[in-house]
Amino acid sequence: MKKSLIALAVLATFGAAHAQSTATISGKFGVVIGKRLGSDANVSVSDGNVTIAAVEDLGGGLKAGVSIDMRTRGREQNVATATGQSIGRDATVYVSGGFGTVAMGSIEAGNGIMGLGLGGAMQSIENGWDGSLLSGVSNVNLLQWTSPAMSGFSVNLGHFDSIGSVATTNTTTATTGAVANNYDSAISAQQIGVTYNNGPISASADYAVFANGTTSTTTLDRTRTRASVSYDLGVIKFGAGFEDNKGTVYQSATSATAATAATYDGNQLIVGASMPVGQLLLGAGYARNTESGVVAGATSNGDEVAKGWLVSANYALSKRTAILGTYTDIKRSGGAAFASGYSGASAAGTTIAHTTNSGSQYRIRLMHSF
């Protein structure tokens, strides 16, 4: 249960009046046992966050607020030292009123199509398709305006920069004449989107233009179109989502065998459904990621296809405690062989076969929220 801390704000410097500020503390902690691609079965922390949120009534229909999310992983100091991770996570500040909401902050942006596209089916962190089959989450700094809802519709405009590595590419290394590039690294994006929430229907669509601002030998400018929808019939909930990426990779002439320009074209599809059975929520989903051959030098890698299916079962022991079980299977074919294991951050290279990045994953998670 959320614990509320209510206090009166201090009087303004010029003594006009005082407003009320409300703060809440919430969080969750989950531990999993299971196996993911490229690793052995193990026990690990999957979720661990404490969130502090505050909102202040500024008067005249205006409100201001902040949300700060802090990561907890048990022996956090050891984790931070070993991997370079910090304890901080999401943090945003906003002002809202009749004009809508203006928000600024630094967050982990979601996949974009999985939320609605899975149709309520669940996945545990590090066991789903986010970043291993479909585009992954991305750490971004943002400035975003969201309009007030009208008949269920809402429009949003956003600027995002310092975007972290996400998703997958099928390019090979420059030494083989292809482009070695993680296309979402250190770039900015402008995005326009619309959402719809009315009764059983929820939908979202957006269009983004990315510009790579790195000083490395490879850059990529691209566009992304996403759309997803879910429909809740009560006895069952359906969802579907689609993402399309198009871009051009530019590489310096330092490599005699590398192309000076290469194209990128990839699309992703997801469908899912869930069904409540008492305290149990059953779910299933299917996803497919197709990336067209990136032409490098005089060679095209051909089309690469990654596809997978997922089943999940979440049992609610109470309103705040649940056990989640998930099982996923991923198969890859075509294109170049992968150079990395599970992460999917650079589906590139020729040294490791597709079988290393194909296979099954499972997770059993116990989580409590408060």
C-alpha positions in Angstrom: 0.0 0.0 0.0 1.3 3.4 -0.8 2.2 5.5 2.1 1.2 9.2 1.8 3.1 12.0 3.5 1.0 15.2 3.4 2.5 18.6 4.4 1.7 22.3 3.8 4.1 24.1 1.5 6.0 27.0 3.0 4.6 30.5 2.6 5.8 32.2 -0.6 8.5 34.7 -0.2 6.1 37.6 -0.6 3.5 36.1 1.6 0.7 35.6 -0.9 -0.8 32.3 0.3 0.2 28.7 0.8 -0.5 25.7 -1.3 -0.7 22.0 -0.4 1.9 19.5 -1.5 1.4 15.8 -1.4 4.1 13.2 -1.6 3.8 9.4 -2.0 6.3 6.6 -1.6 5.8 3.3 -3.5 8.0 0.5 -4.9 8.4 -3.1 -5.8 11.0 -5.9 -5.4 11.2 -9.1 -7.4 13.6 -12.0 -7.6 13.6 -14.6 -10.4 15.0 -18.0 -11.1 15.4 -19.2 -14.6 17.5 -19.2 -17.8 18.0 -16.8 -20.6 19.8 -17.0 -23.9 23.6 -17.2 -23.6 23.6 -18.0 -19.9 23.0 -20.8 -17.4 20.1 -21.0 -15.0 20.5 -18.7 -12.0 18.8 -16.7 -9.3 18.8 -12.9 -9.8 17.0 -9.7 -8.9 14.7 -8.7 -11.7 12.8 -5.7 -10.2 13.8 -3.4 -7.4 12.6 0.2 -7.3 11.5 2.8 -4.8 9.6 5.7 -6.3 9.0 9.1 -4.6 6.4 11.3 -6.3 5.2 14.7 -5.2 2.6 17.1 -6.6 1.8 20.7 -5.7 -1.4 22.7 -6.4 -0.2 26.0 -7.8 -3.7 27.5 -8.0 -5.5 28.7 -11.0 -5.8 25.2 -12.4 -2.0 24.7 -12.5 -0.1 21.8 -10.8 3.6 21.0 -10.6 5.1 17.6 -9.7 8.1 15.4 -9.7 8.8 11.7 -9.8 12.1 10.1 -8.7 12.7 6.4 -9.2 15.6 4.8 -7.4 16.9 1.4 -8.2 17.4 -1.2 -5.4 19.3 -4.4 -6.2 20.4 -5.7 -2.7 24.2 -5.3 -2.6 24.0 -2.2 -4.8 27.5 -1.0 -4.1 29.0 -4.2 -5.6 26.7 -4.0 -8.6 27.7 -0.4 -9.3 31.4 -1.1 -8.9 31.4 -4.1 -11.1 29.2 -2.9 -13.9 29.3 0.9 -13.7 25.6 1.1 -13.0 24.3 3.9 -10.9 21.6 3.8 -8.2 19.5 6.4 -9.9 16.8 5.5 -12.5 13.9 7.6 -13.8 13.4 11.2 -12.8 10.9 13.8 -14.2 9.5 17.1 -13.3 6.3 18.5 -14.9 3.8 21.4 -14.9 0.2 20.7 -16.0 -2.9 22.8 -16.6 -5.5 23.6 -19.2 -2.7 23.6 -21.8 -1.9 20.0 -21.0 1.3 18.7 -19.4 4.9 19.8 -20.1 7.5 17.2 -18.7 11.3 17.2 -18.6 13.5 14.5 -17.2 15.7 11.5 -17.8 13.9 8.1 -18.2 14.1 4.6 -19.5 11.7 4.8 -22.5 9.8 1.6 -23.1 9.8 -0.5 -26.3 6.7 1.3 -27.6 4.6 -1.5 -29.1 4.9 -4.3 -26.4 2.7 -2.5 -23.8 -0.5 -2.7 -25.8 0.7 -5.3 -28.4 1.0 -8.1 -25.9 -2.7 -7.8 -25.1 -2.1 -8.1 -21.3 0.2 -11.1 -21.6 3.2 -10.6 -19.3 6.9 -11.0 -19.5 9.5 -10.9 -16.8 12.5 -8.6 -17.2 15.4 -10.2 -19.0 13.2 -13.0 -20.3 11.0 -11.3 -22.9 11.6 -9.9 -26.3 12.5 -6.4 -25.2 16.0 -5.9 -26.7 16.5 -9.6 -27.6 13.9 -10.0 -30.4 12.2 -6.6 -30.7 13.6 -3.1 -30.1 14.7 -2.6 -26.5 14.2 0.0 -23.9 16.3 3.1 -24.2 17.7 5.6 -21.7 16.8 9.1 -22.9 16.6 12.7 -21.8 13.3 14.2 -22.8 11.2 17.4 -23.2 7.6 16.5 -23.9 4.2 18.2 -24.2 1.0 16.2 -23.9 -2.3 17.7 -24.8 -5.4 17.4 -22.6 -7.6 14.4 -23.6 -10.5 15.1 -25.9 -13.0 12.3 -26.5 -10.3 9.8 -25.5 -7.7 11.3 -27.8 -4.4 12.9 -26.7 -1.5 14.3 -28.8 2.1 14.5 -27.7 5.2 16.2 -29.0 8.7 15.2 -27.8 12.4 15.9 -28.1 14.7 13.1 -26.9 18.5 13.1 -26.8 21.4 11.2 -25.3 19.6 8.1 -26.4 21.2 4.9 -25.2 21.8 1.7 -27.1 18.7 -0.2 -28.1 17.3 -2.7 -30.5 19.2 -4.9 -33.0 20.9 -4.5 -36.3 22.2 -7.2 -38.7 25.3 -5.4 -40.0 28.8 -7.0 -39.9 32.1 -5.5 -38.9 34.0 -3.0 -41.0 36.9 -5.5 -41.5 34.5 -7.6 -43.6 33.4 -4.6 -45.7 30.2 -4.0 -43.8 29.1 -1.3 -41.4 29.6 -1.9 -37.6 27.1 0.3 -36.0 24.6 0.3 -33.1 22.1 2.7 -34.6 20.5 4.2 -31.5 23.7 5.2 -29.7 24.1 8.9 -28.6 21.6 10.4 -31.0 18.6 12.7 -30.8 15.0 12.3 -32.0 11.9 14.4 -32.6 8.6 12.6 -32.2 4.9 13.3 -32.7 2.4 10.8 -31.3 -1.3 10.3 -30.5 -3.0 8.0 -28.0 -6.6 6.9 -27.6 -8.2 5.5 -24.5 -11.9 5.0 -24.4 -13.7 2.0 -22.8 -12.3 -1.3 -23.9 -10.1 0.2 -26.6 -6.6 1.6 -26.1 -4.4 2.7 -29.0 -1.1 4.5 -29.6 0.8 5.7 -32.7 3.9 7.9 -33.2 6.4 9.0 -35.8 10.0 9.8 -35.0 13.0 11.2 -36.9 16.4 10.3 -35.5 19.7 12.1 -36.1 23.0 10.5 -35.1 25.3 13.0 -33.4 28.2 10.7 -32.7 31.7 11.4 -33.8 32.5 7.8 -34.6 33.2 6.5 -38.0 29.6 5.3 -38.4 26.4 7.2 -38.1 22.8 6.5 -39.0 19.9 8.9 -39.6 16.5 7.1 -39.7 12.8 7.4 -39.3 10.5 5.2 -37.1 6.8 4.6 -37.3 5.0 2.7 -34.6 1.4 1.8 -33.9 -0.3 -0.6 -31.3 -3.8 -1.3 -30.0 -5.5 -3.5 -27.4 -9.2 -4.4 -27.1 -10.5 -5.8 -23.8 -13.6 -8.0 -24.1 -13.6 -8.8 -20.3 -13.2 -12.5 -20.7 -10.2 -12.1 -23.0 -8.0 -9.2 -24.1 -6.3 -8.9 -27.5 -3.4 -6.7 -28.6 -1.3 -6.0 -31.7 1.6 -3.7 -32.6 3.8 -2.8 -35.5 7.1 -0.9 -35.9 8.8 0.2 -39.1 12.4 1.6 -39.3 14.0 3.1 -42.4 17.4 4.8 -42.5 20.8 5.4 -44.2 24.1 4.5 -42.6 27.1 6.8 -43.4 30.6 5.5 -42.8 33.9 7.4 -43.3 36.3 6.3 -46.0 38.9 5.1 -43.5 38.0 1.5 -44.5 38.7 0.8 -48.1 36.2 -2.0 -48.2 33.4 -0.3 -46.4 30.5 1.4 -48.2 30.2 5.2 -47.9 26.4 4.8 -47.6 24.2 1.9 -46.9 20.5 1.5 -46.4 18.6 0.1 -43.4 15.1 -1.2 -43.4 13.5 -3.2 -40.6 10.0 -3.9 -39.4 8.6 -5.6 -36.3 5.3 -7.2 -35.5 3.7 -8.4 -32.3 0.3 -9.9 -31.4 -0.8 -11.2 -28.0 -3.7 -12.1 -25.8 -4.5 -12.7 -22.1 -7.3 -14.3 -20.2 -8.1 -13.9 -16.5 -9.1 -17.1 -14.6 -9.8 -16.2 -11.0 -6.6 -15.0 -9.5 -4.6 -16.4 -12.5 -3.8 -14.4 -15.6 -2.9 -16.5 -18.6 -1.2 -15.0 -21.6 0.4 -15.8 -25.0 2.1 -13.8 -27.8 4.0 -14.0 -31.1 6.6 -11.6 -32.5 8.6 -11.2 -35.7 11.5 -8.9 -36.6 12.6 -8.7 -40.2 15.7 -6.6 -41.2 16.6 -6.2 -44.9 20.1 -6.7 -46.1 22.4 -3.8 -45.4 24.5 -3.3 -48.5 28.2 -2.8 -47.6 30.9 -2.7 -50.1 29.6 -4.9 -52.9 27.9 -7.3 -50.6 24.3 -7.6 -49.3 23.8 -9.6 -46.1 20.3 -10.6 -47.2 17.2 -10.5 -45.1 17.5 -11.6 -41.5 14.4 -12.9 -39.7 13.9 -13.3 -35.9 10.7 -14.7 -34.6 9.4 -16.1 -31.3 6.5 -17.0 -29.2 5.8 -16.5 -25.5 3.4 -18.0 -22.8 2.9 -16.5 -19.4 1.0 -17.2 -16.2 0.7 -14.7 -13.3 -0.9 -15.8 -10.1 -1.9 -13.1 -7.6 -1.4 -14.2 -4.0 -2.8 -10.8 -2.9 -3.2 -7.3 -4.4 0.5 -6.7 -4.0 2.2 -10.1 -4.2 2.3 -12.3 -7.3 4.2 -15.2 -8.9 4.9 -14.9 -12.6 6.1 -17.7 -14.9 7.1 -17.1 -18.5 8.5 -19.2 -21.2 9.8 -17.8 -24.6 11.3 -19.3 -27.7 13.3 -17.4 -30.3 14.6 -18.5 -33.7 16.8 -16.5 -36.1 17.6 -17.2 -39.7 19.1 -15.5 -42.8 21.4 -12.5 -43.0 24.8 -12.5 -41.3 25.6 -14.5 -38.2 25.4 -12.8 -34.8 28.5 -11.5 -33.0 26.9 -11.1 -29.5 25.0 -13.4 -27.2 21.7 -12.7 -25.5 21.7 -8.9 -25.4 20.9 -8.4 -29.1 22.5 -5.0 -28.9 24.6 -5.7 -32.0 23.3 -8.5 -34.1 26.4 -8.4 -36.2 29.5 -10.3 -37.2 30.3 -13.7 -38.7 32.1 -15.5 -35.9 29.1 -16.9 -34.0 26.2 -18.9 -35.6 22.5 -18.1 -35.3 22.0 -21.0 -33.0 23.8 -19.2 -30.2 21.2 -16.5 -30.3 18.3 -18.9 -30.8 16.6 -21.1 -28.2 14.3 -21.0 -25.2 14.2 -18.9 -22.1 12.2 -19.3 -18.9 11.7 -17.3 -15.7 9.8 -17.7 -12.5 9.5 -14.4 -10.5 8.2 -13.6 -7.1 7.4 -9.9 -6.6 5.9 -7.7 -4.0 4.9 -4.1 -4.5 3.9 -1.5 -1.9 
